[in-house]
Amino acid sequence: MPSKTKAQAHFMSAVAHGWHPTGEKGPSQEVAEEFHQADKKQGKWEHGSRGKMESLKGKAHSSAEKSHKHRHGKAGRY
């Protein structure tokens, strides 16, 4: 069964990969894995697309530099 929301997909992915909510009773890892696999198959939610993330890294970095330059009047390293 695929997730209904992006938040649910993220939660199920985390549980499927071994994360456990603190102080809450959550779904079993087996159930979370079923959701995670259905989400990956459907392709509706993002699931660690390395190619996409690699292309976004440069954009995020340059955005941080622009923000730093705007606030401080000089380029900085982040």
N, C-alpha and C positions, 0 to 999 in steps of 0.2 A: 504494500500500500504506500503510495507516494505521500510526502508531506503536504500539508495544506498551505503553510506559510514558509517564508524564508527563515524565520526564527526557529520554527519547528525543525526544518531541514538541518540547520546549524546545530541545534541541540541534539538531534538524533545522530548526526555525524560525530559529534564529540563523544557521546556515550558509546557509539559503535567502535570508536578508537580507544576506549578504556577510561574516559573521564567519568567521574561520578559526582552528582550534585551533592553539596554539603548540607546535611540536615534534612534532606528531602528524600522521599522515596520516588525513584524514577523508573523508567522502563528497563527491562532486562537488556543485557548487551545483545542477546539474540534478536529481540524485537527491534532494537535500534539498528542492527545490521540489516534487517529486512527493509526497513524504511530507507536506510542509506543506499542500499543496492537499487531499490525502486527509483529513488531520486536520481541516481547516476544514470540509470537506464533511460529515464524520461528526459533527462537533460534540462529540466526546467530551472534548477537552482545551480549555482556555481559550486564546483567541487575541485578546487586545487588545480586548475588548468595551468600547468607550468609555463607554457608558451605565453599565455595571456598575462600571467604575473610578471614574467621577465620583461615583457614590453611595457608594463605599467611602472616598473621600478624606476626607470629613468624619468618618467613624467612626475612621479611623486617627489623624487629628489630635487628636480629643478623647481618644482612648486615650493618646496621648503626653502630653497635658496632665495627665491624671489621674495618670499614672505620675510625672511631674515633681512634681506637687503632693504626692503621697504621699511621695516621697523627700525633698523640700525644705520641705514645709509651706507652699508658696505656688505660685500659678499661674505658669507660665513660657511663653515662646514657643518653638515649634519650627518 
